[in-house]
Amino acid sequence: GRMEYLLPALIVVASAVSAEETVRVHCTTTKGGIDIDVHPEWAPLGAAQYLELVKRGHYDNIGLCRVNGDIVQFGEDWADRKGPSVEIRHRQIQDDPKPPGQVANKMMLKRGQMSYAGGGANTRSASIFFTVKPNPYLGREPWEVPFAEVVPPGMDVVDSFYAGYGDFPIFKCANCNAPDVSRYWLEGNSYLKREFPNLDYMVECRIVEKTKAADITSSHTEQGMPKAPREMEKEVDSNQGIGHACFGFAGFLAASWIMSLLSSGR
């Protein structure tokens, strides 16, 4: 009957609403608390994967294994770990398109933005990083799409993470003395605590609130995506990006269709 026609449209409307919500996550670390704002309008697939992993406790009690001056990478864990996150920790998702702000910034990630680490197209799973020192190469890979940003003054905490172990040994550099992720997978946090006593940890991450993207404070957006190019601003609010235009227009069409069906009595 009427509902089988209405259901797809209602799904579109729900998607349009959820795409406008910024989700606040609070993480406690061994150096203090960090607030993170997750932006589905930047990278809907990446944001959804991260939030699901947070809900399942994946980023609790996780070592910050790679602190190399440019990024702080974490999310790798161990084989015999228990808990609901193990069911999805290796689930690989498709790459999100680069959002307009990243394109306008010559593909570079900005300081404080978060992205997935990856090993090729469509390999994003659970390993993520904070951008500490932007550079022209960080953001060019297809999986390096921002899905969240650290809320000031949270980068003060990120900057304080112990960086003495540097990069992963696989890169074979002078300061490549970070944990071996293959051993971490086999031995867990006991390996980290035994051989890397100064390492910092993500202690716990929890979703705390949702807010409309337009309500984000000016101090917050200073770290955010650059405004869309001028020609895009004619079509979409610069605080929301082109993703909102797509979802918003689809939502408008769907809502109009619903009203026409209801008024016609079909």
C-alpha positions in Angstrom: 0.0 0.0 0.0 1.0 3.6 0.7 3.8 2.7 3.1 5.9 0.7 0.6 6.0 4.0 -1.5 6.7 6.2 1.6 9.4 4.1 3.2 12.3 4.9 0.8 11.4 8.6 1.0 11.4 8.5 4.8 14.8 6.9 4.8 16.1 9.7 2.6 14.6 12.3 4.9 16.2 10.6 7.9 19.6 10.6 6.2 19.2 14.3 5.4 18.6 15.1 9.0 21.4 12.9 10.4 23.9 14.3 7.9 23.5 17.7 9.5 24.4 16.5 13.0 27.8 17.0 14.5 28.5 14.3 17.2 30.7 15.2 20.2 33.0 12.4 21.5 35.0 12.8 24.7 38.2 10.8 25.1 40.3 10.4 28.2 44.0 9.7 27.7 47.0 9.3 29.9 47.7 13.0 29.4 44.2 14.4 29.8 40.8 14.8 28.1 40.1 15.5 24.5 36.8 16.6 22.9 36.3 15.5 19.3 33.6 16.7 17.0 32.6 14.1 14.4 31.3 15.6 11.1 29.2 13.2 9.0 28.8 15.9 6.3 32.6 15.6 5.7 32.8 11.8 5.4 29.6 10.0 6.1 31.0 6.5 5.9 34.1 7.3 7.9 32.2 9.1 10.6 29.7 6.2 10.9 32.5 3.6 11.2 34.3 5.6 13.9 31.1 6.2 15.9 30.2 2.6 15.8 33.7 1.6 17.0 33.5 4.2 19.8 30.1 2.8 20.9 31.6 -0.7 21.0 34.6 0.4 23.1 37.3 -0.2 20.5 39.3 2.8 21.4 39.4 2.0 25.1 42.8 1.1 26.6 44.6 1.4 23.2 48.2 2.4 22.8 49.2 5.5 20.9 51.8 3.5 19.0 52.9 6.0 16.3 53.8 9.5 17.4 56.2 10.8 14.7 55.7 14.6 14.8 53.3 14.7 11.9 50.5 12.4 13.2 49.5 10.4 16.2 48.2 7.1 15.0 46.2 4.5 17.0 43.5 1.9 16.7 45.5 -1.2 16.2 44.8 -3.9 18.8 45.5 -7.5 19.7 44.2 -10.9 18.5 42.6 -12.3 21.7 41.0 -9.1 22.7 37.4 -9.5 24.0 34.4 -7.2 23.5 31.8 -6.2 20.9 34.3 -4.2 18.7 36.2 -7.3 17.6 33.3 -8.1 15.2 33.9 -5.0 13.1 37.5 -3.9 13.8 38.7 -5.3 10.5 35.6 -4.4 8.5 36.9 -2.3 5.5 34.7 0.5 4.2 34.7 2.4 1.0 36.6 5.6 0.7 34.5 8.8 1.1 34.9 11.5 -1.6 37.1 14.4 -0.6 34.9 17.1 0.9 34.9 20.6 -0.6 36.9 22.0 2.2 39.8 19.5 1.7 39.7 20.2 -2.0 39.9 23.9 -1.4 42.8 23.3 0.9 44.8 21.6 -1.9 43.9 18.2 -0.4 45.9 18.8 2.7 44.5 17.8 6.1 44.5 20.6 8.7 46.0 20.5 12.1 43.6 18.8 14.5 41.6 16.9 11.9 41.3 13.2 12.1 41.5 10.7 9.3 41.9 6.9 8.8 45.2 5.2 8.1 45.1 2.8 5.2 47.0 0.6 2.9 45.2 1.2 -0.4 41.9 2.2 -1.8 38.9 1.2 0.4 41.0 -0.2 3.2 39.8 2.0 6.1 38.9 -0.1 9.2 39.9 1.0 12.7 43.3 2.6 12.5 43.0 6.4 12.7 45.2 9.4 13.4 45.3 13.0 14.6 46.9 15.4 12.2 49.6 17.3 14.2 51.8 18.9 11.5 50.1 19.3 8.1 52.1 18.8 5.0 51.4 18.7 1.3 51.5 14.9 1.2 49.2 14.2 4.1 45.7 14.0 2.7 46.4 13.0 -0.9 45.7 9.3 -0.5 42.1 8.2 -1.2 41.6 7.0 2.4 42.9 10.3 3.9 39.6 12.1 4.3 38.8 14.1 7.4 35.8 12.8 9.4 36.4 14.7 12.7 38.3 17.4 14.4 39.8 18.1 17.8 38.0 20.8 19.8 40.4 23.5 21.2 42.3 23.2 23.4 42.5 19.5 22.9 45.5 19.7 20.6 47.5 20.7 23.7 46.9 17.2 25.0 47.8 15.6 21.6 51.0 17.6 21.5 52.0 16.3 24.9 51.9 12.6 23.9 55.3 10.9 24.3 57.1 11.1 20.9 60.4 9.5 21.8 59.7 6.2 20.0 58.9 7.9 16.7 57.7 6.0 13.7 57.1 2.3 13.0 60.2 0.1 12.5 59.0 -0.9 9.0 60.0 2.5 7.7 63.7 1.9 8.8 64.5 5.5 9.8 66.8 6.8 12.6 63.8 7.4 14.9 61.7 4.4 13.8 61.6 2.8 17.3 57.8 2.6 17.8 56.0 -0.6 18.6 55.9 -3.4 16.0 52.2 -3.7 15.3 52.6 -7.4 14.4 53.9 -8.1 17.9 51.2 -5.8 19.4 48.6 -8.0 17.6 50.2 -11.2 19.1 51.0 -10.0 22.6 48.7 -7.1 23.3 49.2 -4.3 25.8 51.6 -6.4 27.9 54.1 -6.0 25.0 53.6 -2.2 25.0 53.9 -1.9 28.8 57.0 -4.1 29.0 59.0 -2.6 26.1 57.6 0.9 25.8 57.1 2.2 29.3 56.7 5.8 28.3 54.0 5.2 25.7 50.7 7.1 26.1 47.3 5.5 25.8 43.7 6.3 24.8 41.9 5.3 28.0 38.3 5.6 27.0 36.1 7.3 24.4 32.4 8.0 24.7 29.7 9.8 22.7 28.5 12.7 24.7 26.2 14.8 22.6 24.9 15.8 19.2 24.5 19.3 17.9 23.5 21.0 14.6 26.5 21.8 12.4 25.4 25.5 12.3 25.7 25.7 16.1 29.5 25.0 16.3 31.4 27.8 18.0 33.7 30.2 16.0 36.7 29.0 18.0 35.9 25.5 17.0 35.6 26.2 13.3 39.0 28.0 13.2 40.4 24.5 13.0 37.7 23.2 10.6 37.4 22.8 6.9 38.0 25.9 4.8 34.9 27.5 3.4 33.7 26.0 0.1 34.9 27.8 -3.1 32.8 30.9 -3.9 30.8 29.2 -6.7 29.7 26.5 -4.1 28.7 29.1 -1.6 25.9 30.2 -4.0 24.4 26.8 -3.7 25.1 25.8 -0.1 25.8 27.3 3.3 29.6 27.5 3.7 29.3 26.0 7.2 27.8 22.8 5.8 29.5 21.9 2.6 28.3 20.3 -0.6 27.2 17.1 1.2 24.4 19.0 2.9 23.2 20.4 -0.5 22.9 16.8 -1.8 21.1 15.5 1.3 19.0 18.6 1.8 17.8 18.7 -1.8 17.0 15.0 -1.7 15.2 15.5 1.6 13.1 18.3 0.1 12.2 16.2 -2.9 11.3 13.3 -0.7 9.2 15.4 1.6 7.4 17.0 -1.3 6.7 13.5 -2.7 5.3 12.3 0.6 2.9 15.3 0.8 1.7 14.8 -2.7 1.0 11.1 -2.0 -0.9 11.9 1.2 -2.9 14.7 -0.4 -3.9 12.4 -3.4 -4.9 9.6 -1.0 -2.9 6.9 -2.7 
